[in-house]
Structure formats: structure tokens, C-alpha cells
Amino acid sequence: MMMRRPLPPLAALRAFEAAGRRLSFRGAADELGVTATAISHQIRLLEQTLGLRLFHRETRRVRLTVEGAVLLPVLRDGFDAFAEAIDQIRGRHSAGLLTLSAPTAFVAKWLVPRLADFRAAHPGCDLRLHASDSLIDFARDGVDVAVRYGPGPYPDLDAHRLVVDRVTPACSPRLAVRSERDLASYPLLHFEWPDLTDETPTWPAWLRKAGITDVDAGAGIHFSDEGHVIQAAIAGQGIALLSVVLAADDLASGALVQPFGPVLDAHPYWVVHPRHPARARDVGKLVDWLGSAGRRRSYDAQAPELGALGLLQVNARADSA
């Protein structure tokens, strides 16, 4: 005898689960590869089907209602179970390839230069790098471990703080920048952060902290890729606000200099993975190696420009995590 389950549309349930987990319609849209309007439409359809409100919609944010908070963990666990079963029948893990996802600039500027160390430490562990600035779904995207940038914590995942970042003005030594007065002589290089808050380390925030009022905070060249900002600074295209973590090797080599402060606080990078990974031993090796690499300070002594301004303290804070 067939049993009919009176369930709402699957697309609406997926939209709600992603939006509820991230507390962001835009974040859910990025994750599912659709528009924020489509997410809003699917959630309204679900609310109409259930006859219940699932979100409190407020200015620039959403909150789960009591009913939404009851429904979210059930759907999350259900989708996780679907993904685990699909992984098992596909035999995805039998190939021996471990997938690490990280932001595009982090892959290029931090991970790739250190890959030889991982291969030397674990020659039998094949690694696939997945570069993406979108929040990945571990099961859907076939990812074992991810590096995320943000305030944390990540309650649905095992999370390990890798390194605490800071943001500093930096430029090519060919520009001969000496002080803040030189900001008026060169273009400002901007990274377009996907989610702006009052704490985002942007040029307007830096100029406020420095007490500078006669520089146009929005002028200059804007980039959607953080790695491109670093390359533009190395090429002498202007003065950039750069991640100390991502630019450390270029600062150490002299390709970039840090001509003046102040330095802005930024979020940590985290290593995250599902709590019960299918390849627990290999995942553990990768997580341990990432932690060891994050604690390494090989470039500190070579970057005296940053010593007094926080690079040593950045790594010390990460060590205490």
C-alpha cells in the first residue's frame, strides 16, 4: 500500500533550510546558485503552504520565528542524511582524493605556496583544491574540509581557528610612499567585500581610524577578487589595504612594503568540516597540517615593517586558539 506524504515543494524546503541556517536570503541565494528574490519567493510559498510565518523580516536581517526554529533542525538533519546516503551509493570517497575548499585568494596566496610541505608530510594523500568565495555545501559540492573567513563560531561543524587576520596599508616599494600624506598622490586599491558591516576593514574605516578627512575614501580602483588587489599593489598600481595573512610572503620578500599604520583588526580564518567525516583519518591529517602551517612563523623575522604593528601578535593570538 503506497503512503502519500503531504510535503511542501522540495525547492521551497531547500530555500528555507539554507536561509535559516545562514540567517540570510542573499547567503542562501549564493549557496544555491539563484537570486535572493527567488529565495524570498520560495520561502513565501512555503509559508503560504504551511499557513505559518517562518521568519521575522527586519531591516537588513531576518530572524527565525518559533515555528521556523522548530522546522530548521529537522530539515537540516534530513538533507544531511540524504547527502550521506547519496555519497555512500556513489562511492565518492573510494577514489582517495581529499577535497579542500577555500576562498580564491587564500588558495592562491596561502595554500598553493605551502602544498609541497603537505605532500612531503603525507605523500599518500592526494589533495584537490576547490577555490570558491561562495559558501559551499559539503555534501552537494563533494568537499571534505573547508577554510572559512568570518567571526565564527560554526555550530553545525567542527571548527578550528587557523589564524587571526589583520589588514594593513601596503604598496610596491617603487612608489616611494613615506607617509599618509602620499595617499593623495596615488590611487587607492579597494577590495569589494561581499557583505559590508561596520567592522569590515575598508578604506573608509581605515581613514576614520587614522583621522584623515581630506582623502576621497571611494576613489581609486575597485576589485571583486582580493588576489587581484594584491597583484595590483605589487605592480605599483596604487596603495592597497591588504590582508596580513594573504600578503605576508610578498611583504617578507620585499615585493610589498607597509609604509605606515594604523592596522585594522579583521576576522579569523577557520578550518571547518562535518562532525563525522567519511574519511576521518585523512581529514584529521589535513586539519593537523593546516593548523601546523598556520602556527609557523617563517616570515616574521623577514618583515620588520610589520613587527611593531602586529604580525607577531597575529600569530601569537592564533597559537593561543
N, C-alpha and C positions, 0 to 999 in steps of 0.2 A: 504494500500500500504506500503510495507516494505521499510525502508530507510537504505541504507548501509552506514556506517561511515568508511571512508578510514583512519583508525588509524594505527599507528605503533604497533608492538607487545607489549603486556602489560608488559612482563618481562623487556623489554628494557626501557619502561617508568618508571617502578618502580626503576630500577637501576639508571637511570638518576636523578629521584626525590631524592632518598636517597643520592647519591653522591653530587648533587647540594646543598642540604640542609646542608650537613656536610662539603662540600668542601674537600672531602677525599674519594678516591676509597677504601682504606682499611677500613675506618669507615663505608662506605656503605656496604662493604662485611661482616663486623661483624654484622651489623644490620640485614641484610637479610639472614645470615647464609650460605654464599657462599664464594668463593675465590675472592681476588682482581682481578685476571686475568679474572674471569667470569664477574665481573662488567665492566672491561675495554672492554671486547668483546661485551657486551650488549650495551654499550654506543657507540661504533664504529658502531654497527649495526644500532642504532637509527640515528646516524649522516649520515650514508650512505642512509638510507631510506628517510631522510629529505633533504639530499643534503646540509647540513649546519654543520659548526663546533659549538659545544655547550660548549666546554671547551678549554681554553688555558692551555696546558700541560707544566709546568715548572719544574725545578729541585726541587723535594721533595714537590711539591704542585701543585694544579690546581686552575684555576680561571674561572668563567663563562664568556662566550662571551656575547655580547649584545643580541643575539638570545636566548642563554641559560637563561639569566636573565629574558627575557620575558616569556619563557616557564615554568620556575620553579614554580612561584606562582600559575599558573593555575593548574598545576598537583598537587601541594601540597593541594590546596583547594579541588580539585576533590577527591583525596584519603581520605582527612578528611571527606568529605561528604559521601563517600562510607562507611567508618568506622562507622560514626554516624548512618546511616540508618541500617547497619547490627546490631549494638548494640540495636537499638530500636526493631527490629523484633526478636532478640534473647531474649530480656528481661533480659539482663545481670545484670542490676542494681536492679532488683526486689528482689534479694536474700538478700540484705542488707549487703553484705560483701565488705569492703573497701580495696583495694589493694594498698600497698605502696612498691615501688621498690627502692632498694638502693644497692650500692656496697657491695660485700660479707663481707669484713672485717668491714665495717661500721655497717652492720646488727648485726654481732656477737659481736663487741666490744662497740658499742654505743647504738644501738636501743634496743637489747634484754634486757640489764640490766635496761632499763627505761620503759619497756612495762607495768609493774604494775601500774606506775603512770598514763599512758594513760587510762588503764582500770578503774582505780579509778575515773578519771575525766569524762570519757564518757562510763559508763557501758553498754549503749545500742548500742554502735558502735563496730561491730565485725571487726577485722583487719586481713588481710592476708599479710604476708611479702614475697616479691619476691626478693631474693638475686641474683644479676647478675652484673658482671663487664662489660657487653656489654650495649651499648646504646639501650634503649628499645623504642618501638613504642607503644604509649599509647593505641591506638585503637586495634592494632593487638595483643598485649600482655595482654589486659584486665587490664591495670594499671590506677589507679586514680591519684596518687601522686607519685613523684619520688624524690630521693635525688641524686644530681649530683655533682661531684668534677671537678672543672675546673675554668678557668678565667672568664667565663660568658662574656657578658650577653647572654640570650636566647630569642631572639626577637620574636619567634613564640609561646612563653609560658609565663604564669605568673610566675615570678621568685622572690624568696625571699632569701636573703643571710642568711644562717643559722649560720655559724661560720667560721672564717678565721683560717686556719691551719698553723702550723709551724712544722719543722722536727728537731729532736734533737738526738744526740748520747745517747744511753741507753743500760743498761745491767743488769744482775742479780747482787745483792749485794754480792753474793757468790764469784764472780770473784775478788773482792777487787781491782777493777780498780780505779786508783787515778788520772792519768793524761794522756795526749796524748801519752806519751812515751810507755804506756801499749798497744797501738794499735798493736805493733809488736808482742805481746805475745799471742794474741787471734785472732781467725778468724773474719773477717768482715762478717756480715749478710746483704745480699742485697735483696731488692725487685726489681723484673724485671718490670719496668714501661712499659706499652703497647705502649706509644708514647713518645719517648725521645726528649727533646728540650734542649737548652742551660740553661733554667730555671728549669729543672727537678732536684729536691733535691736528688741527688745520692751521693755515697761516693766520686767519683772523684770531684764533685762540692764542697763537704764539705772539702776535703783535700786541694783544691785550696784556699778556703776561709780561712782555718786555716793556710795556708802557710807551709804545711807539704809535703815534697817531697821524703822522704825515706820510704814510705809505698806503697805497691803494691795496687792500687785502685781497681783492678779487682779480687784480690784474695779473697778466702773465700767461703761461701755457698750462693747460689742464689736460691730464691724462687719466684714462679709465683703468690703466694697468700700472700697478705700483712698481713693477720691474722696469717699465719704460721710464718712469720718473728717475730712477737710479741711473739708467743708461744716459738719459739726457743731461743729468748733472755731471757725470763723468766726461761727457762730450763738451762740456763748457757752455751748455745752453742757458744756464741761469743758476739761481740759488734754490735749493730744494729743502723741504722738510722730510727727513728720511728716517726710517726705522733703524735703530742702532743694531738690531739683530740682523736685518737683511743687508745693511751696508757695512757691517763690521769688517769683512775681508777687504773691501775696497778702501776703507779707512786705514786698515793695517798696512796695505800695500802702498799707500800714498796716492792712489788714483783719485781719492776724495780727501778733503780736509774739513774739519769742523772749525770755522773761523771765529765763532762767538756763541754765547748762550743767549737765553736760557734753554734748558732741555725740558720737554714736556713728558709727563707720565703717559703711558699707553697701557693697553691690556696685555695680559699674558698670552702666549701660545700654549695650547694644551694638546696632549696626546690622548685620544679617546678611542674606545672600541666597545662592542657589545659585551655584556657581563658574562656571557657564556659562549665564547668564540668557538667555532667548529675546529679550528687549528690552534688550540690553546698554547701548545709548546712553542710553535713558530711565532705566534703573536707575542708571547712573552719575550722571546729573543729580540724581536724588533722593538718592543716597548723599552726594554732594558737598554738596548743600544742607543735609542733616541735620547733616553734620559742621560746616559753617559756622555753623549755628544753635546747635549745642552749644558752640561756642567763643565765641559772643557773650556779652558781659558787661553788657548794658544795665541790669540791675537791681542790680549790685553796689553802686554808689555810693549807691543809694537804700535800702539795707538795712544801716545801720550796726550793728544788733543782731548781725548775723552776721559782720561783718567780722573781728572778733578771733577768732571761733570756727570759721572755716574755709570760708566761702563762696568767698572769693577763692582759697584754696588748692585747693578742689574743682575749680574751673575751670582753675586752673593745671596741676593734675595731668592733667586731661583734655586740655589743649593739648599736653602732652608725650607723649601716647599715640601 
